[in-house]
């Protein structure tokens, strides 16, 4: 007589994504020479900066981090961030911007010193990026909106997504206590406040006095701190920020008149004079050169 067995009943165990990378925006992997300054930006998505070689100073909102090889800084959406390389130094960085969804989307921003396994994940991501986009001069990869040209189901894109999720899970598992505490150096804190104030008020015609009142510091200290961290002058830097914003507005189709109003100029004529003084080009020449590219 054939023995009969009751069917084995196995209940499934649901597994839901704890986090997921939904979109990529930009990727840059390149070496920055001594004295390089990235004046900063703010956007609605996350960004990580990983130091593959060398050292640099990274600012995220009003917090400044001194970073060396193996360090990673995660910027929250909306955080103003900038970067500089000290004189006589260089830095090879991976910068990747993306959206992160899920219960762990509150992944703590800040500076992390990666463990060996986490650095291996970064190395594998760089390898996939090289395969996907190739190398430029000196092995650099510098692509803005590069991912838009690659199908979402491309195997290398999927590998980069999975590796980034694995890295984020590892940082989440370590918790907020694994982050480095922000610098308590008064000069670094002052520098962070200055950078945030300048970026938040780029549409205003600020004077040095306005900046000093905004950060509650004396003119001498503001100039000294800014020069110490950037090697340049604060108002020259602010003019560079304003020119960048003016170019964005003009490039988006705003008229000179509208741009002058938005950027706190007394008239369109003064904006044109200012633009020529700071760039060496007229507004018309800038737009013609831009359209020709």
N, C-alpha and C positions, 0 to 999 in steps of 0.2 A: 504494500500500500504506500502510495506516494505521500510523503510528509508535506503538509502545507504550512507556509509561514505567513504570518500577518504582515501586511505591507508596512514598511518602515516610514514613519511620519516624521519629517524634519521641518521644523518651523524656520523660515528665513529670518536672518538678523538684518534689519535695515541698516544701511550705511549711507549717510548723507554727507555731502561735501562740507567740510568745516570752513573752508575758504576756497575761492576760485578767482583766478586771474581772467578778467573778461576782455580787456583791451590793452594793446600795446600802443605807444605813441612814438617815442623817439629812442634811439640808441646811439651812444657815442663811446668809442673805446680808442683813446689816443693819449699821447704823451704831451704834457704841457711844460714849457721851459721855465727857467727861473724868472721870477718877477711877473708871471702871467696873472692877470686879474679877470675873473668873470664877474661882471657888475651885478648880476642877479636877475631873477625872474620870479613870478608867482603864477601858478596855474591850478586848475581844479582837479588834478589827478596826482597820484603818488609818484615819487621819484626816489631812486636809490643811487648813491655814489659810493663806489668801492675803490679803495686804493690798492692797485695791483703792484705798484712799485713806487718808491719814493715817499714823499710826504707833502701835505698841503694843509691849509686852514679852511674849514667849511663853516659857514654861518647859516643857521636855520631860524628864521624869525629873529629874536633877540638873543639867541644862544650861539656861542662860538666854540668849535671843536678843533683841536689840534690832532690831525690824523696821520697815521703812519701805515706801513704795509700791513695788509690784512684787516684794516678797519673799514667799516661800512657805516654810512649815515643814511637813515631813512627819513625822508621829508614827508610830512602829512599834506594832504590836499589843502591848497590855499596858503601854505607857508612860503614866505619870501626867503629864497636861499641864494647864496653867492659862494664863490670859491676863489682862493688866491694861492699862489705858490711862492714861497719865500725866495729871496735872492740867493743865488748860488745853489739852488735846489731844483729838482724836477719831479714830476709826478705823472705816473701812468694810471689813468682812471677809467673805470667802466661806469657810465651813467645810463640808467634805463628808467623810462617813465611808463606807468601802467595804471589800470584800475583794478582794485581788489574788492571782491564782494564776499558776503557771508558773515556768520557770527564773529569771525576773527578779523573783520575789517577794521576793528579798533586796534590793530597791531600797533604797538607803541612806537612812535617816532623817536629818533635820537641816534646816538652813536653806539655801535656794537663792535667789539673786537671778536672777529669770527673764529670759531674752532676749526680744527683741521678738516673735519667733514664738511663744514659749511664753505670753507675755501675751495674744497674739491668741487662742490656744486657750482660755484662761480666759475671755476676753470672749465667745467663742462659746458656751461652756458656760453662762455667766450668761444669755445670750440665750435659749438653749433652756429653761433653768429658768423664766424669765419666761413664756415661751410655755406651758409645761406647767402651772405653778402660779399664774401671775398675780402681781401686786404687792400688798403690803399697804400700810399707811401709810408714807409716805416712801420707797416703792419697796422696802420690806423683804420678804424671803422668810424665814419662820421656820417650818419644818415638821419635826416629829419623827415618824419612821416614815412620812413622807409617801409614799415610793415604794411602800409596800404597797397603796396605793389605785389604782395605775396599772398597767395590763397590761404584762407584761414585753416584749411585742412592740410597744409604743407607739413610734412613730418618733422622738419626742423623747427618750425614755429611751435608745433605741439610739444616737442622736446623742451624748448625754451620755457614754454608755459608750465609744464610739469616740474621742471627744475626750479623755477621761481616759486611755485607753490610749495615745493619741498623746503626751500630756504625759508620762506615765510612761516611755515609750520614749525620749523626748528627754532626760529627766533621766538615764536609764540610760546612754544613749550618751555623755553628758558625763562620767559616772563619779563616784566618790566625791570626787575632787579638786576638783570644781566646787562642793562644799559650803563654806559659810563655817565656819571653825574656831570652835569654842565659845569663849565669852568666858573670858579668863584673869583677869578682875577678881575678886579674892578675895571681895568682897562678893557678887557675882553667884553665885559657886560656893557660898558659904555659904547664900545664899537658896535655891538649888536643893536643897541637902541638907536644909534645913529643910522645904521643901514635900514632898519625898519622904518624910521621916520622919513628918510629920503624917499624910499620906495612908495610909501603911503601918500606922499605929498608931491609926487612927480608932476602932477598937473598944475602945481602952483608955482608962482614966480618967487621962490624963496631967496632970502638973503642968509648970510652966515648968522646974523642975529636971530632970525626966525628958527634956524636949526638949534641954536644954543638954548633958546627958550623952550623949544619942543622937547629937548632931552634933559633940561635942567642942569646944564653944565656951562662953564665959562668958555669964551672963544678960544683962549689959549689951550685948554684941555681938549676941546673938540678937534682942533687942528692937529694937536700933537698925537692924540690917539688915532685919528684917521690916517695920518702919515705913517705912524708906526705899523699899522696893520696892512696898509696898501702901498706905501711908498710914494703916494701922490697927494694932490690937494683935494680937499673935500668939495669945493665949488666946481672945480674942473670935472670931477666925477659926476656931480649932480647935473651939470650941463650935458654930459654924455648920456645920462639916463633920460633927460628931457628930449634930446634929439632922437633917441631910440623910440620913445613914445610918439613923437611927432611923425616919424617915418611910418610907424604902424597905422596911425590915423589916416595919413595921406594914402598909404597903400590900400587901406580899406575903402577908399573912395570918398572920404571927407574932403570938402573944399578947403582952401587955405583960410577962408573966412571962418568956417565952422571950427577948424582946427585951432585957429587963434583964440576963439572964444573958449573952447574946451581946455586949452592949455594956459589960460590966464594971461594972454598977451593983450596989450592995449589996442592993437589994430593988426590987420593982416599984413600991413607993410612992415611993422616991427618984427613979426614972425619971420617974414622973408629975409629981412636983414640979419636976424639972429641965426637963421638956418645957414645962410651964406657964410657968416662969420665962423660958425662952429664946424662946418663941413667942407668949406671951399667950393660948394656947389650951390646953384640956385635950386629952388624947389622944382622948377620945370626940368632942369638937367637931371635931378635925382629921379623923377618919375620917368623920364625918357630912358635913362640907364636901367631902371628897374624893369620897365616893359620890354626892353631889348633882351633881357636875360631869359 
